[in-house]
């Protein structure tokens, strides 16, 4: 039977392990196309509020803000969002 070897620094090793284990992982930014597909899906199939009204207008407003703020590197993703705005406005 093996017994664990304890060192003088056992507590500090436990602390370091715990901190590393629960350190938040870096969240990657979505690609332009991932972002466009996410929003197009929500705009084309909008959720409903408590009264049964769809909330497409909220999604359209958010997409307009994104188009103003974000610099799209993929022109197809940007065009997809612009087209869906035109379709539902």
DRENPA-3360 file (N, C-alpha, C; in nm, 2 decimals, always signed):
BEGIN
1 = XXXXXXXX = +0.09/-0.12/+0.00/+0.00/+0.00/+0.00/+0.09/+0.12/+0.00 ~ +0.05/+0.22/-0.09/+0.13/+0.34/-0.09/+0.07/+0.45/-0.02 ~ +0.15/+0.53/+0.05/+0.09/+0.64/+0.12/+0.14/+0.77/+0.05 ~ +0.05/+0.87/+0.05/+0.09/+0.99/-0.02/+0.20/+1.06/+0.06 ~ +0.30/+1.11/-0.01/+0.41/+1.19/+0.05/+0.36/+1.33/+0.06 ~ +0.38/+1.38/+0.18/+0.34/+1.52/+0.21/+0.46/+1.60/+0.23 ~ +0.46/+1.71/+0.16/+0.57/+1.81/+0.17/+0.53/+1.92/+0.26 ~ +0.63/+2.01/+0.29/+0.60/+2.13/+0.37/+0.52/+2.22/+0.29;
9 = XXXXXXXX = +0.53/+2.22/+0.16/+0.45/+2.31/+0.07/+0.32/+2.25/+0.02 ~ +0.27/+2.15/+0.09/+0.15/+2.09/+0.04/+0.04/+2.18/+0.03 ~ +0.02/+2.27/+0.12/-0.10/+2.37/+0.12/-0.08/+2.46/+0.00 ~ +0.03/+2.51/-0.03/+0.05/+2.60/-0.14/+0.03/+2.53/-0.27 ~ +0.06/+2.40/-0.28/+0.04/+2.33/-0.41/-0.11/+2.31/-0.42 ~ -0.18/+2.28/-0.32/-0.33/+2.27/-0.32/-0.39/+2.40/-0.37 ~ -0.34/+2.51/-0.32/-0.40/+2.64/-0.36/-0.37/+2.67/-0.51 ~ -0.25/+2.64/-0.55/-0.21/+2.67/-0.69/-0.30/+2.58/-0.78;
17 = XXXXXXXX = -0.32/+2.45/-0.75/-0.40/+2.36/-0.83/-0.54/+2.41/-0.83 ~ -0.60/+2.45/-0.72/-0.73/+2.50/-0.72/-0.75/+2.62/-0.80 ~ -0.66/+2.71/-0.79/-0.67/+2.84/-0.87/-0.66/+2.80/-1.02 ~ -0.57/+2.72/-1.06/-0.56/+2.68/-1.20/-0.68/+2.61/-1.25 ~ -0.73/+2.52/-1.17/-0.85/+2.44/-1.21/-0.97/+2.53/-1.24 ~ -0.99/+2.63/-1.16/-1.11/+2.71/-1.17/-1.09/+2.85/-1.24 ~ -0.97/+2.86/-1.30/-0.94/+2.99/-1.37/-1.03/+2.99/-1.49 ~ -1.10/+3.11/-1.51/-1.19/+3.12/-1.63/-1.11/+3.10/-1.76;
25 = XXXXXXXX = -1.17/+3.03/-1.85/-1.11/+3.01/-1.98/-1.14/+3.12/-2.07 ~ -1.04/+3.15/-2.16/-1.06/+3.26/-2.25/-1.17/+3.23/-2.35 ~ -1.26/+3.32/-2.37/-1.37/+3.30/-2.46/-1.33/+3.37/-2.59 ~ -1.34/+3.29/-2.70/-1.30/+3.34/-2.83/-1.41/+3.42/-2.89 ~ -1.38/+3.52/-2.96/-1.48/+3.60/-3.04/-1.54/+3.51/-3.15 ~ -1.67/+3.52/-3.17/-1.72/+3.45/-3.29/-1.68/+3.51/-3.42 ~ -1.67/+3.42/-3.52/-1.63/+3.47/-3.65/-1.75/+3.56/-3.70 ~ -1.72/+3.63/-3.81/-1.83/+3.71/-3.87/-1.94/+3.63/-3.91;
33 = XXXXXXXX = -1.92/+3.51/-3.98/-2.02/+3.43/-4.03/-2.10/+3.36/-3.91 ~ -2.03/+3.32/-3.81/-2.10/+3.27/-3.69/-2.20/+3.37/-3.63 ~ -2.15/+3.49/-3.62/-2.24/+3.60/-3.57/-2.36/+3.63/-3.66 ~ -2.33/+3.63/-3.79/-2.44/+3.65/-3.89/-2.54/+3.54/-3.88 ~ -2.50/+3.42/-3.88/-2.59/+3.31/-3.88/-2.67/+3.30/-3.75 ~ -2.61/+3.34/-3.64/-2.68/+3.34/-3.51/-2.80/+3.44/-3.52 ~ -2.77/+3.56/-3.57/-2.87/+3.67/-3.57/-2.97/+3.64/-3.68 ~ -2.93/+3.60/-3.79/-3.03/+3.57/-3.90/-3.13/+3.46/-3.85;
41 = XXXXXXXX = -3.08/+3.36/-3.78/-3.17/+3.26/-3.73/-3.27/+3.31/-3.63 ~ -3.23/+3.41/-3.55/-3.32/+3.47/-3.45/-3.42/+3.56/-3.52 ~ -3.38/+3.63/-3.62/-3.47/+3.72/-3.69/-3.57/+3.65/-3.77 ~ -3.53/+3.54/-3.84/-3.62/+3.47/-3.92/-3.72/+3.38/-3.84 ~ -3.68/+3.34/-3.72/-3.76/+3.26/-3.63/-3.76/+3.33/-3.49 ~ -3.83/+3.44/-3.48/-3.82/+3.52/-3.35/-3.90/+3.45/-3.24 ~ -3.85/+3.48/-3.12/-3.92/+3.44/-3.00/-4.04/+3.53/-2.98 ~ -4.12/+3.48/-2.88/-4.24/+3.56/-2.85/-4.24/+3.61/-2.71;
49 = XXXXXXXX = -4.30/+3.72/-2.68/-4.31/+3.77/-2.54/-4.43/+3.70/-2.48 ~ -4.47/+3.75/-2.35/-4.58/+3.69/-2.28/-4.71/+3.69/-2.35 ~ -4.73/+3.80/-2.43/-4.85/+3.82/-2.50/-4.86/+3.75/-2.64 ~ -4.76/+3.68/-2.68/-4.76/+3.62/-2.80/-4.71/+3.70/-2.92 ~ -4.66/+3.82/-2.89/-4.60/+3.91/-2.99/-4.45/+3.87/-3.02 ~ -4.41/+3.86/-3.15/-4.27/+3.82/-3.17/-4.18/+3.95/-3.14 ~ -4.06/+3.92/-3.11/-3.97/+4.03/-3.07/-3.86/+4.05/-3.18 ~ -3.91/+4.03/-3.31/-3.82/+4.05/-3.42/-3.76/+4.20/-3.42;
57 = XXXXXXXX = -3.84/+4.29/-3.38/-3.79/+4.43/-3.38/-3.67/+4.45/-3.29 ~ -3.67/+4.38/-3.18/-3.55/+4.39/-3.09/-3.43/+4.33/-3.15 ~ -3.44/+4.22/-3.22/-3.33/+4.16/-3.29/-3.28/+4.25/-3.40 ~ -3.37/+4.31/-3.48/-3.33/+4.40/-3.59/-3.25/+4.52/-3.53 ~ -3.30/+4.57/-3.42/-3.23/+4.69/-3.36/-3.09/+4.65/-3.32 ~ -3.07/+4.53/-3.26/-2.94/+4.49/-3.22/-2.85/+4.46/-3.33 ~ -2.90/+4.41/-3.44/-2.82/+4.38/-3.56/-2.77/+4.52/-3.62 ~ -2.86/+4.61/-3.62/-2.82/+4.75/-3.67/-2.70/+4.80/-3.59;
65 = XXXXXXXX = -2.71/+4.79/-3.46/-2.60/+4.84/-3.37/-2.47/+4.76/-3.40 ~ -2.48/+4.63/-3.42/-2.36/+4.55/-3.45/-2.30/+4.59/-3.58 ~ -2.38/+4.62/-3.68/-2.33/+4.66/-3.81/-2.26/+4.80/-3.80 ~ -2.31/+4.88/-3.71/-2.24/+5.01/-3.69/-2.11/+5.00/-3.62 ~ -2.10/+4.91/-3.52/-1.99/+4.90/-3.43/-1.88/+4.81/-3.49 ~ -1.92/+4.69/-3.53/-1.82/+4.59/-3.57/-1.77/+4.61/-3.71 ~ -1.64/+4.59/-3.73/-1.57/+4.59/-3.86/-1.57/+4.45/-3.91 ~ -1.65/+4.42/-4.01/-1.66/+4.29/-4.06/-1.55/+4.26/-4.16;
73 = XXXXXXXX = -1.48/+4.15/-4.14/-1.38/+4.11/-4.24/-1.44/+4.03/-4.35 ~ -1.55/+3.96/-4.32/-1.62/+3.87/-4.42/-1.73/+3.95/-4.48 ~ -1.72/+3.99/-4.61/-1.83/+4.07/-4.67/-1.96/+4.00/-4.69 ~ -1.95/+3.87/-4.70/-2.07/+3.79/-4.72/-2.15/+3.79/-4.59 ~ -2.09/+3.78/-4.47/-2.16/+3.79/-4.35/-2.23/+3.92/-4.33 ~ -2.16/+4.03/-4.36/-2.22/+4.16/-4.35/-2.34/+4.18/-4.45 ~ -2.32/+4.13/-4.57/-2.43/+4.14/-4.67/-2.55/+4.05/-4.62 ~ -2.53/+3.94/-4.56/-2.63/+3.86/-4.51/-2.72/+3.93/-4.41;
81 = XXXXXXXX = -2.65/+4.00/-4.32/-2.72/+4.08/-4.22/-2.80/+4.19/-4.28 ~ -2.73/+4.26/-4.37/-2.80/+4.38/-4.43/-2.93/+4.33/-4.51 ~ -2.92/+4.21/-4.58/-3.03/+4.16/-4.65/-3.15/+4.12/-4.56 ~ -3.11/+4.06/-4.45/-3.22/+4.02/-4.36/-3.29/+4.14/-4.30 ~ -3.21/+4.25/-4.28/-3.27/+4.38/-4.23/-3.37/+4.43/-4.33 ~ -3.33/+4.44/-4.45/-3.41/+4.49/-4.56/-3.54/+4.40/-4.58 ~ -3.53/+4.27/-4.56/-3.64/+4.18/-4.58/-3.75/+4.21/-4.47 ~ -3.71/+4.23/-4.35/-3.81/+4.24/-4.24/-3.84/+4.38/-4.19;
89 = X = -3.78/+4.48/-4.25/-3.81/+4.62/-4.21/-3.93/+4.67/-4.27;
% end
